[in-house]
Amino acid sequence: MRADMLTSVLTELNGTSGDIEASGVISTDGLMIAAVLPAGMDEDRVGAMSAAMLSLGDRTAQELARGALEQVLIKGAKGYVLMTYAGEESVLTVLAKPNAKLGLIFLDVKRAAVSIAELL
């Protein structure tokens, strides 16, 4: 039931912008809790990479005295990866197109993260 509700939040998030290609809720240790990914994308890989980057981001923010980590943004030639905490033990990961309007995506992701945190 909870997984269905999380998937519903992710489906709604993906529908808010044509620039969002995929999204997932991942535990901080890399376990995929719920996902709306395109065919052929490996859930386990997305989960593992998200956990690794989140851990590195946490440590970097701490070591460089930047305060508590809020989000990790990766820009590649083929698009963006955005990770935002959704509660204390999970992260919302979003994959977006290279020409995405990031301001709108940040707003939508923040709203989705709040909804996910309430469900977890």
Summary of the structure (lengths in Angstrom):
residues: 120
radius of gyration: 13.3
end to end distance: 11.7
largest distance: 40.6
contacts: 373
relative contact order: 0.21
helix: 45%
strand: 28%
